[in-house]
Amino acid sequence: MLRTASGPALFAALLAIAAPSSAAAPVTPYGGLPTAYSYVALADMALASPIVLAADIADAIPIKDQAGVPTGKTRYYIDAEVKALISGHADLPLHVTYQVDIPADPRSKKAKLKGVPVLLLAATTATPGMLRLIGPDAQVPRTPENEARIRAILAAAVAPDAPPVITGITRAFHVAGTLPGESETQIFVRTADARPISLNILRRPGEKPRWAVALTELVDASAAPPPPDSLLWYRLACGLPRQLPDAAVDGQAPADADAARADYALVLAGLGTCRAA
């Protein structure tokens, strides 16, 4: 015969059920470090980094002197075990050290970083084995997505057909078609290595405007907008000026110049914002 608890025994049983179990407490992956990085943020850092390496944090020691550390962060001296050199040329020891500012955890005086896998976007220093991160967010948690994105960015940057750095706009031409509402605009982009890039916008009656980017002198009929979160998209979204320079349409009829500006705005809207956050 089953008996039900009553009085103090019942109260104790209810407390046991309601009390959170320390064994069941959720474990925060990657030491609680933010893991979400945008494509722009990763590309900004990866393309500016002399070396990129994979490492595991072996120890993280809070620095006593926290002068100059941004509010809400704690500066750590990190010792990390090198797992792989992803890009760059450096004679690195098995362990490297560096300093990094990490968001402070109000629940703990010291972040639990030992064993956390990271990607370091850094430069070497005069001290052997000591690195300098190239930015405040350049210790990137080594999630599969972050590592795949960084490797893809670095590979695309050294490919023979890598899109060049954009430095401005040279000329823009707008030509009206034979039918009302039909037109074509071609915008020529200036690049750091003088390779050709052009933006081409077509308008047809009853159709949505279409635009494409060409990386050769000739416009390929199969040309299309760049895929989002690709190096070409990054070069365009982050390199193009926010409006068409007046010099680019100098000498054209006012109506054609205004149409070229509208088509350029269409391209910018299609690319979206270059946003690191």
N, C-alpha and C positions, 0 to 999 in steps of 0.2 A: 504493500500500500504506500503510495506516494504521500509525502508530507510537504506542506508549504511552509516556507520560513516566515516568521513573524517577529515583530519587535526589532531589537538591535540587529539580529541576524539578517532580517530583510533589508534594513537600512544599509548595512555593510555591503550586501550583495548589489544593491542598486548603485552604490558609490563605485564599486569595482567595474560595473558595466559602463558607467558614465565617464569614468576617468580615462583620459587618452593614454594609450600604450606607447611607451618610448620606443618599443621595437617596431611599431607600425608607423612611426613618424616619417613623413616623406623626405627622401634624400634629394637635395638640390644638385643637379648635374653641373659639372664644370665649375665647382666651387662657388656657385652663385653668381658667376660673372655673366654679364649680358652676352647672349650668343647671336642675336639678330643683327646682322650687318647688311646694309643695302649694297647693291652692285656698285654704285658710285663710290661709296666709302672704301670698299675693297680695292676698286680700280685706282682710286686716288693714291692709296698707300702702296699697293703692289708695284705700280709703275714708277713710283718715286724711291723705291727701296733698293739700295745696293745689294742687299742679301735678304733672302726669305728662307726661313728654316722651320722645321718641325721639331718640337721639343716637349719634354714632360717636366713639369715643375718638381724639383727635388726638395726645395725648402723656400719658405717665404718669411722674411724677418722684417717686422715693422721698424722703420728707421726712427731713432729717438728724436732727431730734429725734424719736425714737421713744418718748419717755417716755409712759407710760399706755396704750400700744398693747397689746391682748390678746396673750397668748403665742401664738406660731405665726402671727402676722399681721404685715404690713408696711403702714404708712400711706403713701398716695400722694396727691400733688397732681395732679389730673386736669384736663386741658383737653379739652373735648369740643365737637364741631361739632353744633349743633342741627339735627335733620332734620324734626321735627314736634312741635307742642304737642298732646298727646292730650286733656288735660283741664285745667281751671283757666284763670285769666286772668292773664297776665303779659306785660310788654313785654320780651322776651328778645332779647339780641344773637345774632349768628350763632354765637358761641362762648361757652360757659359754663365755669366752673371750680367744683371742689368737692374735698373730701377724702374718702377712703374707705379702710377697712382691708381688705386682701386677704390670703387665706391665703398664707403664704410658700412659695416653691418652693425646696426644698433643693438643686435642681440649678442654680439660677440666682439671682444677686443681684438681678436686676430682672425683673419679670413682663413678658411680651411682650403688651402690651395695645393697642398702636397699631392702629387700624382696627377694633377690636372693637365691634360694635353693642350698645347697651345701652338699657334703659328706666330712666329716673331718676324715682323717687318722692320728691319733694323740696318744699322751701319756699324762697322767695327770702330774701335777707338785705339788710342796709342797704347792702352793697357791690354796685353794679350788676354783673350778670353772674355773681355768686358765689351758688351754691346751697348749701343745707344738706340733706343726705339725711335723711329722717325716721326712719331706723333703720339698724342695721349691715348689713342685707342689702338695702337699698333701691336699690342699683345692680344691676339685674336684667338678665342677658344677654338680648338681644332675639331669642330663638328664636321661631319661628312660634307655638308653643304658648303661651309666656308672653305674647306680645303679644295673641293672640286671647283668652286668658282675662282679661287685665286690661281690654281693651276691652269684653268682655261684662259684666264686673262693673260697670264705670263706667256702661255703658248701662242695665243693670238698675236701678242705684241712682237714676237720674234719670227712669225711666219712670213714667207716671201711676199704674200699679198696683204700684210698688215695695214690697216687703214692709217694714214698719216695724221699727225697733229694738225688741227685746223687753226689758222691764224687770222682769218677774216673772209670777207667777200670782195671779189674783184668787180664783176659786172652782172647785171640782170637784164634780161630782154623779155618783153611781153609782146606776143603777136596775136591779134584777133583772128578768128577763123572766118570761114565764108558763111556760116550759119549763126544766127543770134545765140549768144551764150556759149559759143565755141571759142576756145583760146588755148594757147600754150605759153608757158613761162619757163625760161631756162636761166638758172642762177649758177654762176661759176664761183667756186669756193677756193680761197687761197690756202695753201698748205705749207708746212715747214720745210718740206723737201721738194716743193714745186711739182708734186704729182697732181694730176687732174682729178677733181671731184666736181660733179655738177648735180644740181637738184632740178628735177623736171616735173612740172605740174601741168596736167591736162584737164581741161573742162569740156564736157560734151553736154548738149541739151538733154535734159531728162535723166542725167546720170550724176552720181556723186563725184566730186573732184577726185582725181587720182594723182598721187605723187610718188616719185621714186628717186633713188640716188644711184648715180653711175660713177664708177671708179676708173673709167677709161675715157679717151677722147670721144668715142662713139657711144651713143645712148642705145643700150640693148633693149629690145622690145620686152624682154623678160625681167627687166630691172624692177625692183620693188623697194618699199621702205625697209630699213634695217630691222632685224629681229630685236625686240626689247631685250635689255640686259645682254647685249653683245658689245664687242669692242667698237664696232662701227657706230652703233647707237650711242655709246658713251662719247666717242669723238665728236659726233654731231650735236647731241643734246647739251654737252658741256662746253663745246668749243665755238658754236655759232653765236654771233652777236644777237642780242634780244630784239633788234629791229634792223631792217634793211638800210644800210648806209645810203645817204642821199647821193654820194658819189657813184654808187653802183647803177643808178638810173639817170645819171646826168645826161642831158641831151635828148631824152625821150619825151614824147608828148605827155602832158600831165595825166591823161586818162590811162595811158599805158604804164606810167610810173606808179600810179595808185593801184592798178591791177597787179603789178609785180609785188608791191608791198603786201597786198591782201593774200597773194599766193604764198609769199614767204611766211606770213603769219599762220597760214594753213599748215605748212611744214612744221613750224615750231609747236603748234598745238598737237600735231600727230606724234611728234617725238616725246612730248611730255617734259616735265621739269627735271633738270639735273639736280638731284637732291641727295645729299650724303646721309642725312638722318633717316 
